[in-house]
């Protein structure tokens, strides 16, 4: 029996998903660690092809594409 994935993780199958903005936001990171969250999205260089979120590093997105 396979483990059921959380809603935010249905299509991302990377081992680093816990670093992605969609995961972090599902854990309220943007509310509890506001300054750290702002640092991740400051000066965005990449956009997620799945959710549209923007980040400075592609490691924080499921499907990063350069802006």
N, CA, C, O and CB atoms as a CASP TS submission, in Angstrom:
PFRMAT TS
TARGET T0000
AUTHOR 0000-0000-0000
METHOD Language model
MODEL 1
PARENT N/A
ATOM      1  N   UNK     1       0.842  -1.168   0.000  1.00  0.00           N
ATOM      2  CA  UNK     1       0.000   0.000   0.000  1.00  0.00           C
ATOM      3  C   UNK     1       0.893   1.238   0.000  1.00  0.00           C
ATOM      4  O   UNK     1       1.790   1.353   0.834  1.00  0.00           O
ATOM      5  CB  UNK     1      -0.961  -0.006   1.215  1.00  0.00           C
ATOM      6  N   UNK     2       0.654   2.165  -0.929  1.00  0.00           N
ATOM      7  CA  UNK     2       1.500   3.352  -1.015  1.00  0.00           C
ATOM      8  C   UNK     2       1.037   4.417  -0.030  1.00  0.00           C
ATOM      9  O   UNK     2      -0.141   4.516   0.315  1.00  0.00           O
ATOM     10  CB  UNK     2       1.497   3.913  -2.443  1.00  0.00           C
ATOM     11  N   UNK     3       2.004   5.202   0.405  1.00  0.00           N
ATOM     12  CA  UNK     3       1.710   6.284   1.342  1.00  0.00           C
ATOM     13  C   UNK     3       0.997   7.419   0.611  1.00  0.00           C
ATOM     14  O   UNK     3       1.427   7.828  -0.468  1.00  0.00           O
ATOM     15  CB  UNK     3       3.010   6.799   2.014  1.00  0.00           C
ATOM     16  N   UNK     4      -0.074   7.922   1.183  1.00  0.00           N
ATOM     17  CA  UNK     4      -0.820   9.007   0.558  1.00  0.00           C
ATOM     18  C   UNK     4      -0.054  10.311   0.735  1.00  0.00           C
ATOM     19  O   UNK     4       0.384  10.639   1.838  1.00  0.00           O
ATOM     20  CB  UNK     4      -2.246   9.119   1.158  1.00  0.00           C
ATOM     21  N   UNK     5       0.104  11.057  -0.367  1.00  0.00           N
ATOM     22  CA  UNK     5       0.827  12.317  -0.335  1.00  0.00           C
ATOM     23  C   UNK     5      -0.110  13.456   0.044  1.00  0.00           C
ATOM     24  O   UNK     5      -1.290  13.432  -0.305  1.00  0.00           O
ATOM     25  CB  UNK     5       1.488  12.594  -1.689  1.00  0.00           C
ATOM     26  N   UNK     6       0.410  14.453   0.755  1.00  0.00           N
ATOM     27  CA  UNK     6      -0.405  15.633   1.066  1.00  0.00           C
ATOM     28  C   UNK     6      -0.824  16.352  -0.207  1.00  0.00           C
ATOM     29  O   UNK     6      -0.158  16.212  -1.233  1.00  0.00           O
ATOM     30  CB  UNK     6       0.364  16.596   1.984  1.00  0.00           C
ATOM     31  N   UNK     7      -1.895  17.106  -0.169  1.00  0.00           N
ATOM     32  CA  UNK     7      -2.441  17.793  -1.334  1.00  0.00           C
ATOM     33  C   UNK     7      -1.393  18.655  -2.043  1.00  0.00           C
ATOM     34  O   UNK     7      -1.344  18.676  -3.273  1.00  0.00           O
ATOM     35  CB  UNK     7      -3.620  18.656  -0.920  1.00  0.00           C
ATOM     36  N   UNK     8      -0.552  19.367  -1.279  1.00  0.00           N
ATOM     37  CA  UNK     8       0.435  20.251  -1.884  1.00  0.00           C
ATOM     38  C   UNK     8       1.531  19.469  -2.594  1.00  0.00           C
ATOM     39  O   UNK     8       2.315  20.065  -3.332  1.00  0.00           O
ATOM     40  CB  UNK     8       1.046  21.155  -0.830  1.00  0.00           C
ATOM     41  N   UNK     9       1.611  18.192  -2.403  1.00  0.00           N
ATOM     42  CA  UNK     9       2.714  17.355  -2.862  1.00  0.00           C
ATOM     43  C   UNK     9       2.269  16.307  -3.883  1.00  0.00           C
ATOM     44  O   UNK     9       3.012  15.363  -4.149  1.00  0.00           O
ATOM     45  CB  UNK     9       3.364  16.670  -1.679  1.00  0.00           C
ATOM     46  N   UNK    10       1.095  16.450  -4.448  1.00  0.00           N
ATOM     47  CA  UNK    10       0.557  15.394  -5.297  1.00  0.00           C
ATOM     48  C   UNK    10       1.370  15.138  -6.556  1.00  0.00           C
ATOM     49  O   UNK    10       1.446  13.996  -7.010  1.00  0.00           O
ATOM     50  CB  UNK    10      -0.835  15.729  -5.679  1.00  0.00           C
ATOM     51  N   UNK    11       1.973  16.160  -7.127  1.00  0.00           N
ATOM     52  CA  UNK    11       2.683  15.965  -8.384  1.00  0.00           C
ATOM     53  C   UNK    11       4.189  16.143  -8.266  1.00  0.00           C
ATOM     54  O   UNK    11       4.907  15.880  -9.231  1.00  0.00           O
ATOM     55  CB  UNK    11       2.156  16.909  -9.405  1.00  0.00           C
ATOM     56  N   UNK    12       4.681  16.574  -7.137  1.00  0.00           N
ATOM     57  CA  UNK    12       6.123  16.761  -6.954  1.00  0.00           C
ATOM     58  C   UNK    12       6.700  15.487  -6.341  1.00  0.00           C
ATOM     59  O   UNK    12       6.313  15.076  -5.248  1.00  0.00           O
ATOM     60  CB  UNK    12       6.426  18.009  -6.047  1.00  0.00           C
ATOM     61  N   UNK    13       7.626  14.878  -7.061  1.00  0.00           N
ATOM     62  CA  UNK    13       8.175  13.620  -6.553  1.00  0.00           C
ATOM     63  C   UNK    13       9.661  13.722  -6.207  1.00  0.00           C
ATOM     64  O   UNK    13      10.356  12.707  -6.142  1.00  0.00           O
ATOM     65  CB  UNK    13       7.968  12.522  -7.575  1.00  0.00           C
ATOM     66  N   UNK    14      10.150  14.950  -5.983  1.00  0.00           N
ATOM     67  CA  UNK    14      11.551  15.098  -5.609  1.00  0.00           C
ATOM     68  C   UNK    14      11.735  14.891  -4.115  1.00  0.00           C
ATOM     69  O   UNK    14      10.810  15.094  -3.327  1.00  0.00           O
ATOM     70  CB  UNK    14      12.073  16.473  -6.021  1.00  0.00           C
ATOM     71  N   UNK    15      12.927  14.488  -3.739  1.00  0.00           N
ATOM     72  CA  UNK    15      13.243  14.294  -2.324  1.00  0.00           C
ATOM     73  C   UNK    15      13.382  15.622  -1.587  1.00  0.00           C
ATOM     74  O   UNK    15      13.352  15.661  -0.357  1.00  0.00           O
ATOM     75  CB  UNK    15      14.527  13.487  -2.179  1.00  0.00           C
ATOM     76  N   UNK    16      13.533  16.709  -2.341  1.00  0.00           N
ATOM     77  CA  UNK    16      13.737  18.022  -1.725  1.00  0.00           C
ATOM     78  C   UNK    16      12.452  18.840  -1.639  1.00  0.00           C
ATOM     79  O   UNK    16      12.519  20.059  -1.479  1.00  0.00           O
ATOM     80  CB  UNK    16      14.774  18.797  -2.503  1.00  0.00           C
ATOM     81  N   UNK    17      11.300  18.214  -1.739  1.00  0.00           N
ATOM     82  CA  UNK    17      10.037  18.947  -1.750  1.00  0.00           C
ATOM     83  C   UNK    17       9.842  19.788  -0.486  1.00  0.00           C
ATOM     84  O   UNK    17       9.158  20.810  -0.529  1.00  0.00           O
ATOM     85  CB  UNK    17       8.879  17.976  -1.903  1.00  0.00           C
ATOM     86  N   UNK    18      10.424  19.379   0.615  1.00  0.00           N
ATOM     87  CA  UNK    18      10.252  20.131   1.864  1.00  0.00           C
ATOM     88  C   UNK    18      10.944  21.498   1.818  1.00  0.00           C
ATOM     89  O   UNK    18      10.765  22.305   2.730  1.00  0.00           O
ATOM     90  CB  UNK    18      10.796  19.321   3.038  1.00  0.00           C
ATOM     91  N   UNK    19      11.721  21.766   0.783  1.00  0.00           N
ATOM     92  CA  UNK    19      12.350  23.073   0.594  1.00  0.00           C
ATOM     93  C   UNK    19      11.553  23.952  -0.365  1.00  0.00           C
ATOM     94  O   UNK    19      11.888  25.122  -0.549  1.00  0.00           O
ATOM     95  CB  UNK    19      13.771  22.900   0.076  1.00  0.00           C
ATOM     96  N   UNK    20      10.520  23.413  -0.969  1.00  0.00           N
ATOM     97  CA  UNK    20       9.742  24.147  -1.971  1.00  0.00           C
ATOM     98  C   UNK    20       8.728  25.068  -1.308  1.00  0.00           C
ATOM     99  O   UNK    20       8.187  24.754  -0.249  1.00  0.00           O
ATOM    100  CB  UNK    20       9.027  23.173  -2.913  1.00  0.00           C
ATOM    101  N   UNK    21       8.478  26.208  -1.944  1.00  0.00           N
ATOM    102  CA  UNK    21       7.565  27.201  -1.380  1.00  0.00           C
ATOM    103  C   UNK    21       6.179  26.637  -1.124  1.00  0.00           C
ATOM    104  O   UNK    21       5.567  26.974  -0.110  1.00  0.00           O
ATOM    105  CB  UNK    21       7.462  28.388  -2.299  1.00  0.00           C
ATOM    106  N   UNK    22       5.665  25.797  -1.999  1.00  0.00           N
ATOM    107  CA  UNK    22       4.322  25.248  -1.782  1.00  0.00           C
ATOM    108  C   UNK    22       4.269  24.429  -0.490  1.00  0.00           C
ATOM    109  O   UNK    22       3.293  24.506   0.256  1.00  0.00           O
ATOM    110  CB  UNK    22       3.897  24.375  -2.982  1.00  0.00           C
ATOM    111  N   UNK    23       5.313  23.650  -0.229  1.00  0.00           N
ATOM    112  CA  UNK    23       5.361  22.879   1.008  1.00  0.00           C
ATOM    113  C   UNK    23       5.512  23.806   2.212  1.00  0.00           C
ATOM    114  O   UNK    23       4.788  23.681   3.199  1.00  0.00           O
ATOM    115  CB  UNK    23       6.515  21.865   0.966  1.00  0.00           C
ATOM    116  N   UNK    24       6.460  24.736   2.117  1.00  0.00           N
ATOM    117  CA  UNK    24       6.711  25.647   3.225  1.00  0.00           C
ATOM    118  C   UNK    24       5.458  26.439   3.591  1.00  0.00           C
ATOM    119  O   UNK    24       5.166  26.632   4.771  1.00  0.00           O
ATOM    120  CB  UNK    24       7.847  26.598   2.877  1.00  0.00           C
ATOM    121  N   UNK    25       4.725  26.895   2.587  1.00  0.00           N
ATOM    122  CA  UNK    25       3.501  27.648   2.852  1.00  0.00           C
ATOM    123  C   UNK    25       2.427  26.748   3.465  1.00  0.00           C
ATOM    124  O   UNK    25       1.640  27.209   4.292  1.00  0.00           O
ATOM    125  CB  UNK    25       2.978  28.292   1.558  1.00  0.00           C
ATOM    126  N   UNK    26       2.383  25.492   3.081  1.00  0.00           N
ATOM    127  CA  UNK    26       1.402  24.576   3.673  1.00  0.00           C
ATOM    128  C   UNK    26       1.688  24.343   5.159  1.00  0.00           C
ATOM    129  O   UNK    26       0.811  23.927   5.916  1.00  0.00           O
ATOM    130  CB  UNK    26       1.403  23.234   2.920  1.00  0.00           C
ATOM    131  N   UNK    27       2.930  24.619   5.560  1.00  0.00           N
ATOM    132  CA  UNK    27       3.331  24.476   6.959  1.00  0.00           C
ATOM    133  C   UNK    27       3.310  25.825   7.691  1.00  0.00           C
ATOM    134  O   UNK    27       3.809  25.933   8.811  1.00  0.00           O
ATOM    135  CB  UNK    27       4.732  23.853   7.045  1.00  0.00           C
ATOM    136  N   UNK    28       2.731  26.851   7.056  1.00  0.00           N
ATOM    137  CA  UNK    28       2.622  28.211   7.607  1.00  0.00           C
ATOM    138  C   UNK    28       3.972  28.892   7.814  1.00  0.00           C
ATOM    139  O   UNK    28       4.095  29.789   8.649  1.00  0.00           O
ATOM    140  CB  UNK    28       1.884  28.168   8.920  1.00  0.00           C
ATOM    141  N   UNK    29       4.976  28.472   7.063  1.00  0.00           N
ATOM    142  CA  UNK    29       6.311  29.061   7.156  1.00  0.00           C
ATOM    143  C   UNK    29       6.273  30.562   6.890  1.00  0.00           C
ATOM    144  O   UNK    29       6.973  31.329   7.551  1.00  0.00           O
ATOM    145  CB  UNK    29       7.263  28.380   6.171  1.00  0.00           C
ATOM    146  N   UNK    30       5.464  30.978   5.933  1.00  0.00           N
ATOM    147  CA  UNK    30       5.373  32.402   5.588  1.00  0.00           C
ATOM    148  C   UNK    30       4.791  33.231   6.731  1.00  0.00           C
ATOM    149  O   UNK    30       4.968  34.449   6.756  1.00  0.00           O
ATOM    150  CB  UNK    30       4.521  32.585   4.336  1.00  0.00           C
ATOM    151  N   UNK    31       4.112  32.602   7.659  1.00  0.00           N
ATOM    152  CA  UNK    31       3.548  33.298   8.820  1.00  0.00           C
ATOM    153  C   UNK    31       4.451  33.199  10.051  1.00  0.00           C
ATOM    154  O   UNK    31       4.597  34.164  10.800  1.00  0.00           O
ATOM    155  CB  UNK    31       2.175  32.732   9.146  1.00  0.00           C
ATOM    156  N   UNK    32       5.043  32.045  10.251  1.00  0.00           N
ATOM    157  CA  UNK    32       5.855  31.837  11.452  1.00  0.00           C
ATOM    158  C   UNK    32       7.300  32.298  11.285  1.00  0.00           C
ATOM    159  O   UNK    32       7.955  32.659  12.262  1.00  0.00           O
ATOM    160  CB  UNK    32       5.837  30.380  11.833  1.00  0.00           C
ATOM    161  N   UNK    33       7.790  32.286  10.066  1.00  0.00           N
ATOM    162  CA  UNK    33       9.176  32.685   9.772  1.00  0.00           C
ATOM    163  C   UNK    33       9.170  33.740   8.664  1.00  0.00           C
ATOM    164  O   UNK    33       9.790  33.565   7.614  1.00  0.00           O
ATOM    165  CB  UNK    33      10.044  31.445   9.351  1.00  0.00           C
ATOM    166  N   UNK    34       8.465  34.824   8.919  1.00  0.00           N
ATOM    167  CA  UNK    34       8.212  35.824   7.880  1.00  0.00           C
ATOM    168  C   UNK    34       9.489  36.363   7.229  1.00  0.00           C
ATOM    169  O   UNK    34       9.537  36.500   6.006  1.00  0.00           O
ATOM    170  CB  UNK    34       7.430  36.969   8.465  1.00  0.00           C
ATOM    171  N   UNK    35      10.509  36.669   8.008  1.00  0.00           N
ATOM    172  CA  UNK    35      11.749  37.218   7.449  1.00  0.00           C
ATOM    173  C   UNK    35      12.474  36.185   6.577  1.00  0.00           C
ATOM    174  O   UNK    35      12.993  36.526   5.514  1.00  0.00           O
ATOM    175  CB  UNK    35      12.678  37.695   8.582  1.00  0.00           C
ATOM    176  N   UNK    36      12.510  34.940   7.019  1.00  0.00           N
ATOM    177  CA  UNK    36      13.143  33.880   6.223  1.00  0.00           C
ATOM    178  C   UNK    36      12.372  33.653   4.921  1.00  0.00           C
ATOM    179  O   UNK    36      12.971  33.438   3.867  1.00  0.00           O
ATOM    180  CB  UNK    36      13.221  32.563   7.033  1.00  0.00           C
ATOM    181  N   UNK    37      11.045  33.703   5.003  1.00  0.00           N
ATOM    182  CA  UNK    37      10.215  33.547   3.809  1.00  0.00           C
ATOM    183  C   UNK    37      10.481  34.690   2.820  1.00  0.00           C
ATOM    184  O   UNK    37      10.632  34.462   1.619  1.00  0.00           O
ATOM    185  CB  UNK    37       8.715  33.505   4.194  1.00  0.00           C
ATOM    186  N   UNK    38      10.536  35.905   3.335  1.00  0.00           N
ATOM    187  CA  UNK    38      10.798  37.061   2.465  1.00  0.00           C
ATOM    188  C   UNK    38      12.147  36.923   1.767  1.00  0.00           C
ATOM    189  O   UNK    38      12.288  37.308   0.607  1.00  0.00           O
ATOM    190  CB  UNK    38      10.757  38.368   3.279  1.00  0.00           C
ATOM    191  N   UNK    39      13.127  36.382   2.462  1.00  0.00           N
ATOM    192  CA  UNK    39      14.451  36.181   1.866  1.00  0.00           C
ATOM    193  C   UNK    39      14.384  35.196   0.699  1.00  0.00           C
ATOM    194  O   UNK    39      15.126  35.342  -0.272  1.00  0.00           O
ATOM    195  CB  UNK    39      15.446  35.675   2.925  1.00  0.00           C
ATOM    196  N   UNK    40      13.507  34.197   0.782  1.00  0.00           N
ATOM    197  CA  UNK    40      13.377  33.206  -0.297  1.00  0.00           C
ATOM    198  C   UNK    40      12.728  33.791  -1.548  1.00  0.00           C
ATOM    199  O   UNK    40      13.046  33.384  -2.666  1.00  0.00           O
ATOM    200  CB  UNK    40      12.565  32.013   0.185  1.00  0.00           C
ATOM    201  N   UNK    41      11.824  34.739  -1.360  1.00  0.00           N
ATOM    202  CA  UNK    41      11.093  35.273  -2.518  1.00  0.00           C
ATOM    203  C   UNK    41      11.639  36.621  -2.999  1.00  0.00           C
ATOM    204  O   UNK    41      11.198  37.148  -4.021  1.00  0.00           O
ATOM    205  CB  UNK    41       9.622  35.421  -2.171  1.00  0.00           C
ATOM    206  N   UNK    42      12.598  37.170  -2.259  1.00  0.00           N
ATOM    207  CA  UNK    42      13.195  38.453  -2.629  1.00  0.00           C
ATOM    208  C   UNK    42      14.013  38.287  -3.912  1.00  0.00           C
ATOM    209  O   UNK    42      14.696  37.280  -4.096  1.00  0.00           O
ATOM    210  CB  UNK    42      14.086  39.002  -1.476  1.00  0.00           C
ATOM    211  N   UNK    43      13.936  39.281  -4.790  1.00  0.00           N
ATOM    212  CA  UNK    43      14.677  39.273  -6.051  1.00  0.00           C
ATOM    213  C   UNK    43      14.469  37.950  -6.813  1.00  0.00           C
ATOM    214  O   UNK    43      15.428  37.218  -7.058  1.00  0.00           O
ATOM    215  CB  UNK    43      16.179  39.501  -5.782  1.00  0.00           C
ATOM    216  N   UNK    44      13.230  37.651  -7.179  1.00  0.00           N
ATOM    217  CA  UNK    44      12.940  36.372  -7.830  1.00  0.00           C
ATOM    218  C   UNK    44      13.626  36.229  -9.188  1.00  0.00           C
ATOM    219  O   UNK    44      13.677  37.172  -9.978  1.00  0.00           O
ATOM    220  CB  UNK    44      11.447  36.211  -8.001  1.00  0.00           C
ATOM    221  N   UNK    45      14.143  35.048  -9.436  1.00  0.00           N
ATOM    222  CA  UNK    45      14.789  34.720 -10.697  1.00  0.00           C
ATOM    223  C   UNK    45      14.128  33.529 -11.382  1.00  0.00           C
ATOM    224  O   UNK    45      14.390  33.246 -12.551  1.00  0.00           O
ATOM    225  CB  UNK    45      16.258  34.436 -10.469  1.00  0.00           C
ATOM    226  N   UNK    46      13.261  32.830 -10.631  1.00  0.00           N
ATOM    227  CA  UNK    46      12.596  31.636 -11.136  1.00  0.00           C
ATOM    228  C   UNK    46      11.114  31.665 -10.795  1.00  0.00           C
ATOM    229  O   UNK    46      10.698  32.270  -9.807  1.00  0.00           O
ATOM    230  CB  UNK    46      13.249  30.374 -10.566  1.00  0.00           C
ATOM    231  N   UNK    47      10.327  30.998 -11.633  1.00  0.00           N
ATOM    232  CA  UNK    47       8.882  30.873 -11.425  1.00  0.00           C
ATOM    233  C   UNK    47       8.537  29.398 -11.527  1.00  0.00           C
ATOM    234  O   UNK    47       9.043  28.699 -12.405  1.00  0.00           O
ATOM    235  CB  UNK    47       8.063  31.727 -12.469  1.00  0.00           C
ATOM    236  N   UNK    48       7.681  28.920 -10.638  1.00  0.00           N
ATOM    237  CA  UNK    48       7.262  27.519 -10.659  1.00  0.00           C
ATOM    238  C   UNK    48       6.247  27.300 -11.773  1.00  0.00           C
ATOM    239  O   UNK    48       5.250  28.017 -11.865  1.00  0.00           O
ATOM    240  CB  UNK    48       6.666  27.101  -9.292  1.00  0.00           C
ATOM    241  N   UNK    49       6.498  26.330 -12.599  1.00  0.00           N
ATOM    242  CA  UNK    49       5.585  25.993 -13.684  1.00  0.00           C
ATOM    243  C   UNK    49       4.325  25.307 -13.196  1.00  0.00           C
ATOM    244  O   UNK    49       3.370  25.163 -13.960  1.00  0.00           O
ATOM    245  CB  UNK    49       6.278  25.115 -14.681  1.00  0.00           C
ATOM    246  N   UNK    50       4.298  24.888 -11.968  1.00  0.00           N
ATOM    247  CA  UNK    50       3.124  24.217 -11.411  1.00  0.00           C
ATOM    248  C   UNK    50       2.209  25.201 -10.675  1.00  0.00           C
ATOM    249  O   UNK    50       1.008  25.240 -10.944  1.00  0.00           O
ATOM    250  CB  UNK    50       3.558  23.097 -10.462  1.00  0.00           C
ATOM    251  N   UNK    51       2.756  25.991  -9.756  1.00  0.00           N
ATOM    252  CA  UNK    51       1.900  26.850  -8.922  1.00  0.00           C
ATOM    253  C   UNK    51       2.047  28.338  -9.218  1.00  0.00           C
ATOM    254  O   UNK    51       1.216  29.137  -8.786  1.00  0.00           O
ATOM    255  CB  UNK    51       2.206  26.610  -7.474  1.00  0.00           C
ATOM    256  N   UNK    52       3.093  28.720  -9.949  1.00  0.00           N
ATOM    257  CA  UNK    52       3.284  30.120 -10.302  1.00  0.00           C
ATOM    258  C   UNK    52       4.043  30.943  -9.274  1.00  0.00           C
ATOM    259  O   UNK    52       4.288  32.129  -9.496  1.00  0.00           O
ATOM    260  CB  UNK    52       1.975  30.741 -10.529  1.00  0.00           C
ATOM    261  N   UNK    53       4.421  30.336  -8.155  1.00  0.00           N
ATOM    262  CA  UNK    53       5.175  31.074  -7.144  1.00  0.00           C
ATOM    263  C   UNK    53       6.556  31.425  -7.700  1.00  0.00           C
ATOM    264  O   UNK    53       7.097  30.710  -8.544  1.00  0.00           O
ATOM    265  CB  UNK    53       5.303  30.245  -5.830  1.00  0.00           C
ATOM    266  N   UNK    54       7.115  32.535  -7.217  1.00  0.00           N
ATOM    267  CA  UNK    54       8.427  32.995  -7.671  1.00  0.00           C
ATOM    268  C   UNK    54       9.406  32.953  -6.510  1.00  0.00           C
ATOM    269  O   UNK    54       9.038  33.208  -5.363  1.00  0.00           O
ATOM    270  CB  UNK    54       8.343  34.426  -8.262  1.00  0.00           C
ATOM    271  N   UNK    55      10.670  32.626  -6.822  1.00  0.00           N
ATOM    272  CA  UNK    55      11.709  32.527  -5.802  1.00  0.00           C
ATOM    273  C   UNK    55      13.048  32.928  -6.394  1.00  0.00           C
ATOM    274  O   UNK    55      13.232  32.943  -7.611  1.00  0.00           O
ATOM    275  CB  UNK    55      11.780  31.099  -5.223  1.00  0.00           C
ATOM    276  N   UNK    56      13.977  33.252  -5.509  1.00  0.00           N
ATOM    277  CA  UNK    56      15.320  33.606  -5.935  1.00  0.00           C
ATOM    278  C   UNK    56      16.144  32.398  -6.345  1.00  0.00           C
ATOM    279  O   UNK    56      17.099  32.534  -7.110  1.00  0.00           O
ATOM    280  CB  UNK    56      16.021  34.344  -4.841  1.00  0.00           C
ATOM    281  N   UNK    57      15.791  31.225  -5.851  1.00  0.00           N
ATOM    282  CA  UNK    57      16.533  29.995  -6.147  1.00  0.00           C
ATOM    283  C   UNK    57      15.594  28.926  -6.694  1.00  0.00           C
ATOM    284  O   UNK    57      14.471  28.768  -6.217  1.00  0.00           O
ATOM    285  CB  UNK    57      17.254  29.475  -4.885  1.00  0.00           C
ATOM    286  N   UNK    58      16.062  28.201  -7.691  1.00  0.00           N
ATOM    287  CA  UNK    58      15.222  27.147  -8.264  1.00  0.00           C
ATOM    288  C   UNK    58      15.024  25.976  -7.303  1.00  0.00           C
ATOM    289  O   UNK    58      14.110  25.172  -7.488  1.00  0.00           O
ATOM    290  CB  UNK    58      15.833  26.646  -9.561  1.00  0.00           C
ATOM    291  N   UNK    59      15.879  25.872  -6.272  1.00  0.00           N
ATOM    292  CA  UNK    59      15.729  24.768  -5.309  1.00  0.00           C
ATOM    293  C   UNK    59      14.467  24.904  -4.463  1.00  0.00           C
ATOM    294  O   UNK    59      14.072  23.961  -3.779  1.00  0.00           O
ATOM    295  CB  UNK    59      16.946  24.701  -4.397  1.00  0.00           C
ATOM    296  N   UNK    60      13.828  26.089  -4.509  1.00  0.00           N
ATOM    297  CA  UNK    60      12.630  26.320  -3.711  1.00  0.00           C
ATOM    298  C   UNK    60      11.340  26.188  -4.507  1.00  0.00           C
ATOM    299  O   UNK    60      10.286  26.637  -4.057  1.00  0.00           O
ATOM    300  CB  UNK    60      12.693  27.678  -3.093  1.00  0.00           C
ATOM    301  N   UNK    61      11.416  25.574  -5.689  1.00  0.00           N
ATOM    302  CA  UNK    61      10.252  25.409  -6.546  1.00  0.00           C
ATOM    303  C   UNK    61      10.194  23.996  -7.118  1.00  0.00           C
ATOM    304  O   UNK    61      11.230  23.368  -7.336  1.00  0.00           O
ATOM    305  CB  UNK    61      10.272  26.439  -7.677  1.00  0.00           C
ATOM    306  N   UNK    62       9.000  23.504  -7.358  1.00  0.00           N
ATOM    307  CA  UNK    62       8.828  22.148  -7.904  1.00  0.00           C
ATOM    308  C   UNK    62       9.271  22.068  -9.370  1.00  0.00           C
ATOM    309  O   UNK    62       9.995  21.153  -9.760  1.00  0.00           O
ATOM    310  CB  UNK    62       7.358  21.709  -7.779  1.00  0.00           C
ATOM    311  N   UNK    63       8.830  23.026 -10.161  1.00  0.00           N
ATOM    312  CA  UNK    63       9.133  23.043 -11.593  1.00  0.00           C
ATOM    313  C   UNK    63       9.674  24.423 -11.971  1.00  0.00           C
ATOM    314  O   UNK    63       8.958  25.215 -12.584  1.00  0.00           O
ATOM    315  CB  UNK    63       7.863  22.692 -12.441  1.00  0.00           C
ATOM    316  N   UNK    64      10.932  24.725 -11.615  1.00  0.00           N
ATOM    317  CA  UNK    64      11.464  26.055 -11.837  1.00  0.00           C
ATOM    318  C   UNK    64      11.730  26.360 -13.304  1.00  0.00           C
ATOM    319  O   UNK    64      12.201  25.511 -14.061  1.00  0.00           O
ATOM    320  CB  UNK    64      12.720  26.226 -11.057  1.00  0.00           C
ATOM    321  N   UNK    65      11.416  27.598 -13.686  1.00  0.00           N
ATOM    322  CA  UNK    65      11.726  28.109 -15.013  1.00  0.00           C
ATOM    323  C   UNK    65      12.273  29.516 -14.812  1.00  0.00           C
ATOM    324  O   UNK    65      11.743  30.279 -14.004  1.00  0.00           O
ATOM    325  CB  UNK    65      10.457  28.098 -15.967  1.00  0.00           C
ATOM    326  N   UNK    66      13.324  29.860 -15.537  1.00  0.00           N
ATOM    327  CA  UNK    66      13.897  31.192 -15.398  1.00  0.00           C
ATOM    328  C   UNK    66      12.901  32.250 -15.832  1.00  0.00           C
ATOM    329  O   UNK    66      12.138  32.055 -16.778  1.00  0.00           O
ATOM    330  CB  UNK    66      15.183  31.313 -16.211  1.00  0.00           C
ATOM    331  N   UNK    67      12.918  33.367 -15.132  1.00  0.00           N
ATOM    332  CA  UNK    67      12.059  34.490 -15.492  1.00  0.00           C
ATOM    333  C   UNK    67      12.669  35.238 -16.673  1.00  0.00           C
ATOM    334  O   UNK    67      12.100  36.225 -17.139  1.00  0.00           O
ATOM    335  CB  UNK    67      11.857  35.443 -14.284  1.00  0.00           C
TER
END
